[in-house]
Amino acid sequence: MDGVTEAVAVAGVRATARILARDDGRGGTSLPVLEGDGPLALRRTRGSGDEARVMLVGAMSGPLGGDHFTVQAAVEAGARLRVGSAAATIALPGQAKGESRYDVRLTVADGGELHWLPEQLISARGSDLYATTRVDLGATSRLVLREEQVLGRAGEDPGRLTSRLVLRVGGRTVLDQELACGPGAPGGWDGPAVLAGHRAVGQLVVVRPEFAAEPVAARVLGEGAAVVPLAGPAALVTAVAADGLRLRRVLDEALGRLR
C-alpha cells in the first residue's frame, strides 16, 4: 500500500453532496446546483407539477469507520423539492478506527417546501456512527421529514449509533433531541423508557404554517407511536417497531393522519 492510499484508509473518506432548488419562474422548480462526490451521487428524477425530485444514490459502501459524509440541500422561496434515496444506508466497520459521521444540513426559505424522505439507516455490528440532521426553516416554510434507524441487519447485533435531530423555525429552535443506541451507549437505551426491546426507531416531522392557528393535538397512534405538537407550526411523530418494514408502515399511517 503506497503512502497516499494508506493515508486515505486511516483518515476515512470525505464526501459532500449539494442540492439547490429554485423557483424557475414558469411554474416549476429548477436545480442550479446538483453535485455529489465520492460515494454520494445525486440524480434528478421525473417530478410532479411544480415539484423537483432528486434521488441520492450510494456509489460505494458506507459510511465506514472514519468516514465523514455531508449532504446539504437548500430550497429557495417558491420552490418545491422532494428528496429520496435509492437504497438503505448501512453503517459498517472499516479499516480506519473511530467514529464515522453522516451530517445532513437542510434550509428552506419562506414559501419553500421540502419533503426529505430517505430510506432507512442500518447500524451494522461493529460500526460506530454519529448522524446529525439540522433543519433551518423560514416562518412560512413547509417540511415533511422522515428518519428511520434500524439496529442491526437480520439476526445481527447492532453497532453503536448516535443520532441528533435539530429543527429551527423562523430562527427559533423548536426541537433538539439525541438518541444513542448500541454498545457503549448510555445505559437504558434498550429499556422500557426508550426502545423497549424494539430494533427500529423513527421520527416524522411535519411543519405547516396552518399548524400555528390549529396545533396538532398530542395523541397515541396505535402501539409504539405517538404524535406531539412542537413549539411552533410543527408536529413530531416518534415510533418504535420490531423491524424496518413495520416502522415504515406506522410512519406512513401517521403522515396520512396529519394530512
Sequence and secondary structure as in RCSB ss.txt:
>XXXX:A:sequence
MDGVTEAVAVAGVRATARILARDDGRGGTSLPVLEGDGPLALRRTRGSGDEARVMLVGAMSGPLGGDHFTVQAAV
EAGARLRVGSAAATIALPGQAKGESRYDVRLTVADGGELHWLPEQLISARGSDLYATTRVDLGATSRLVLREEQV
LGRAGEDPGRLTSRLVLRVGGRTVLDQELACGPGAPGGWDGPAVLAGHRAVGQLVVVRPEFAAEPVAARVLGEGA
AVVPLAGPAALVTAVAADGLRLRRVLDEALGRLR
>XXXX:A:secstr
  HHHHHHHHH  EEEEEEEEEE SSSSEEEEEEEE TTEEEEEEEEETTEEEEEEEESS    TT EEEEEEEE
 TT EEEEEESS EEE   SS S EEEEEEEEE TT EEEEE   EEE TT EEEEEEEEEE TT EEEEEEEEE
ESSTT    EEEEEEEEEETTEEEEEEEEEESTTS TTTTSTTTTTT SEEEEEEEE GGGGTS    EE STTE
EEEE SSSEEEEEEEESSHHHHHHHHHHHHHHH 
